[in-house]
Amino acid sequence: DIQLTQSPSFLSASVGDRVTITCRASQGISSYLAWYQQKPGKAPKLLIYAASTLQSGVPSRFSGSGSGTEFTLTISSLQPEDFATYYCQQLNSYPTWTFGQGTKVEIK
Amino acid sequence: QVQLVESGGGLVKPGGSLRLSCAASGFTFSDYYMSWIRQAPGKGLEWVSYISSSSSYTNYADSVKGRFTISRDNAKNSLYLQMNSLRAEDTAVYYCARLDSSGLDYWGQGTLVTVSS
């Protein structure tokens, strides 16, 4: 099974900061990676798919990059509404998919 | 607008059964693969199962294989998860989600399943 490891698991940042979260796959997954944002008590929301394509309606301060085994999610200027937990998910190993363990972004 | 509404969660004893439902609206349900994902209290997301648009293909996480069954009724725009032989470690919020080529693009609000004696 393909494992996804996110780093860091916890991140403390201030409004306006540039934030980068990394997701590493245990084997190559091409660009079959998605990123989700989850706020407390809410369902996850798709932010980015195919490693770097922004889902419709998602602010342009979010961006994704990478392919193969290493991927990043970047928030260019952290806003108050961005404090949440972020998950990566691989969709390469059809028909089973796995999520990373999550990265919680909190206010410094 | 796309809506997914789960129901059927609750408290059940270990070894018991429960059937979750997910009512879909706002899109052509029969065109999409669907999935169940769960989240144990304070933990991360775990993919549970998926079903193809015509029910031809299903798959399950190893942790639920042989105990859970996913199904759908396209005439009723509904997705189901039959959960048998429930264990304490199945306690979680269960989400249904629409599977697009991009990923899980719409999610329900979730339904809580608690397995406890």
Interface residues (C-beta under 8 A of the other chain):
Chain A: A34 Y36 Q38 K42 A43 P44 K45 L46 Y49 A50 T53 Q55 Y87 Q89 L91 P95 T96 W97 T98 F99 G100 Q101 G102
Chain B: G44 L45 E46 W47 Y50 Y57 N59 A61 Y95 S102 G103 L104 D105 W107 G108 Q109 G110
